[in-house]
Amino acid sequence: MLSTKLVVGNWKMHGRLSDNAALLAAIAAGLPPGDAVRVGVCVPFPYLAQAQAVLAATPIQWGAQDVSAHLQGAYTGEVSASMAAEFGATFALIGHSERRTCHAECDDAVAAKTLRALDAGLTPVVCVGETDAQREAGLTEAVVGAQLRAVLAALSAEQVARIVVAYEPVWAIGSGKSASVAQAQQVHAFLRSVLAETSAAAAGVALLYGGSVNPDNAAELFGAADIDGGLIGGASLKAADFLAVCAAACA
Ligand code: 13P
């Protein structure tokens, strides 16, 4: 378990300049004092400049929700990792289930994007998770293990030590139905063991849980041995809720 928890908001495709300004200011003003929790927000690409302008003087870090698997070139509509880095981004979410589902991102693409993020100096937050049907079929460890191993196989030991992994069961995302602490802890312990196969340093990679985390369940989830923080969707869009989740990470 990491001593300082990491809480990252994923705004998904939400926001507008005026609302963002109010939300970011409220989060910055209400952040728990000191360095008891590390906090980040992953915003839509057009708002990276705004996040940089508003958050640069605060301890809050920011990031993107995806990066291209390519360095540069004729890839209309894509945004490279180095472009996100130019706006001071710390994080890049990679392989979120909504990308895997809506944009057919395969494990190879997720590995390539992870490498691009690392090369640009970003911290990739590599997302893994099983569907309801896969869990029902007893395939949870097989699915998340394969998703994680596909990324680890593409990285050096030094690179593995620079990633963050987020376990987000697909059935818990946006459903209001979080995994139980026992369910999440079991998968996190498994992911920790998969990471430990690569190097001793990899065992220290931060493991975030995501999927319907809210002010009511955050403290219990963050109390589990192998849960190092959270990746927060809906609750990251309301300052009071996000701050309550951040406070729960300081307990
Ligand atoms: P919710 O917190 O809205 O369930 O979303 C989780 C998520 O997908 C974060 O990346």
Residues whose N, C-alpha, C, O or C-beta is under 5 A from the ligand:
A	BS01	13P	N10 A172 I173 G174 S175 G210 G211 S212 V213 L231 I232 G233 G234 A235
